[in-house]
Amino acid sequence: MEGYSQRDEKNMLTILSSISWSGILYIIAAAFFIGALFNRHYRRVIALIGLIVLLFTMTLRMLLAAGGNNFSFYVEPDGNARWVDRLVDEGDLAILGSFAIRWTGFGREPAVEALPALMADAYQRMHRDQGEAPSPLIATLLGLQKADSFDIIQFGDLKKTQTVLVFLHGWPGGFTLPCWQVSQAAVKVNAVTVCPSMHWGADWRSPEGMRIIERTLSQLKDAGAKRIYLAGLSNGALGAAEFAAKNKAGLQGLIFISGISSATPLVAIPTLVLNGKEDHRSSATQAKKYAEDVGGKYIEFDAGHFAMLTRETEMQAAISYWLQAQED
């Protein structure tokens, strides 16, 4: 494990420079609360100011982070977004988390030290496109994603197309960013992108995970979807394969992103397999063999497990090209 380096200093500067307006206000509120602990004479006044800043920030986030450009966010089956989904800017937590990721099992991954900068850039682009967006992250961390009540992110209008790409997230739970990234590829073929959420472990192969996928697809079919593609990232890819092995009749194709293992079941439907050649989590050798075994398309990237960030444009082009080939 490497010690503190110049790269760490750059990453810290990236984090500080990319903090959202709401993140800054939350930090200011926290500073007032901490300050109140050390000032007996003006404790109540200082704490009151902190509370006002906190409530102002929460209220503004609630008002602004309701949706975005051609973007909707709701809880199945209620149809309304949870208030906790609008409280925090997802990018603040994700970029901070990416700084510490080298001390997890992903520490050997290529470009792991560059993740904060790559993630900050991706979130800035998403913000320019969507503005203040809600996120399933907090609800996921609070354990609110259940088979009978889970968040769904949707990019696109089901009234304008019958083609849908359902995307299953990986560990550590649902984020708006990867859903948006995939939607940028799907929109090229006039497809709606729908991203359900489950608990942070992303065990889509569990009975609960299977039920969430079933309910999502059922809801889409009731809304008029005729052509449904199922995609997954990492653990989400494993879940997509498991589901398709039992329900392939209702699917037009599969897209696996950095998520093939020796336990992945073979499914004889059109399949796109995307993998980094240096992925320590999803072997490129296994991914290539899987694609060959099912007669699918295999595309390899000069990347590790975080290919969606490090090779975003190439991966989006590969997805949209493959989808277009299936739709023609």
Secondary structure as GFF3:
##gff-version 3
##sequence-region A 1 328
A	DSSP	alpha_helix	6	18	.	.	.	ID=ss1
A	DSSP	alpha_helix	21	37	.	.	.	ID=ss2
A	DSSP	alpha_helix	43	64	.	.	.	ID=ss3
A	DSSP	beta_strand	71	76	.	.	.	ID=ss4
A	DSSP	three_ten_helix	83	86	.	.	.	ID=ss5
A	DSSP	alpha_helix	90	99	.	.	.	ID=ss6
A	DSSP	three_ten_helix	101	103	.	.	.	ID=ss7
A	DSSP	three_ten_helix	112	114	.	.	.	ID=ss8
A	DSSP	alpha_helix	115	130	.	.	.	ID=ss9
A	DSSP	alpha_helix	137	141	.	.	.	ID=ss10
A	DSSP	beta_strand	150	155	.	.	.	ID=ss11
A	DSSP	beta_strand	163	168	.	.	.	ID=ss12
A	DSSP	alpha_helix	176	186	.	.	.	ID=ss13
A	DSSP	three_ten_helix	187	189	.	.	.	ID=ss14
A	DSSP	beta_strand	192	196	.	.	.	ID=ss15
A	DSSP	alpha_helix	207	222	.	.	.	ID=ss16
A	DSSP	beta_strand	227	233	.	.	.	ID=ss17
A	DSSP	alpha_helix	235	247	.	.	.	ID=ss18
A	DSSP	three_ten_helix	248	250	.	.	.	ID=ss19
A	DSSP	beta_strand	253	257	.	.	.	ID=ss20
A	DSSP	beta_strand	271	276	.	.	.	ID=ss21
A	DSSP	alpha_helix	284	294	.	.	.	ID=ss22
A	DSSP	beta_strand	297	301	.	.	.	ID=ss23
A	DSSP	alpha_helix	307	310	.	.	.	ID=ss24
A	DSSP	alpha_helix	312	327	.	.	.	ID=ss25
###
